[in-house]
Amino acid sequence: MPWLLALISVAFLTPVKSPGAEPPSEAAITLRDILMAACSHNAAQFKAHLTARNAAAFSRLAPAAQVTLLKRFVLLDNTGTPNAELNEKGEITVSCVTDQVTTQMLIGRAEIRESLAFLPLVVRESTDTAGTGARRIQMGLVKENGEWRLLSLGLLLLDLPSLGEEWDRAEIDPNEKSALASMKELQGAIEKYRVTYTRLPDSLSVLGPPAKGTPSIDEAGLVSAELASGKKDGYTFRYVIVGANNSGAPAKYELAGMPVTYGRTGTTSYFLDSSGTFHSGDHRGAVGTAADPKVE
């Protein structure tokens, strides 16, 4: 990501306001960094501004569910380029620029009560100069170990442990579709590897891209590094050579795809038998079998 938020934090304190205006509070700067991380879908930076309890729950969410949460913060589906400006009143405006639309978020003055801070946030599209479609939200932050952390959105307390399962369940169907597509991609890559090197790959890892140079028998460049690692979109994949022979056309193999966390990242186990037929069934996260119903 091209934005170094730590450096930007210092840069935005450069006065571009009237002499009588107060600089933005630490709470406002923290909220700015939260919004910029959400705009760029930077999950690691976003998590750094959560309470310890919510940060732990956020880490357990499937990657797709993490992105869904970040999208809600900036009301945009696509990854954006974040930018922030300070007006003459000392207020911060965060812009999230995408190819389709730009969202602007004006952070108002913080109302601080001991370890709590409440900041008004006005969210609108950049073309809505009159603000007729603007949304107004009260953001809550809490001080934890001397640092401001995100606490609430409007009246909604950010409670990721209780919301995590709900969000993950919403991602089960996309995860399962992605898992089956990944299985078919792996099947195609294995067959291409067989034709190119006259043998089956020893593992999924050799199907990944080369660290440098041209593809080879050990780094075939047939799938992404993520898929070659055996994990993608809440599913893990297992590859097994059937029998002692791994050379030539007669060599056989099996593939299996299982949810990383049953009931949250998926419920269906997928299985590709040695004849090349796909099967699926609910095995509560365990490996499927050739006895499962065929995938149509």
Summary of the structure (lengths in Angstrom):
residues: 296
radius of gyration: 24.4
end to end distance: 40.5
largest distance: 80.9
contacts: 914
relative contact order: 0.10
helix: 31%
strand: 28%
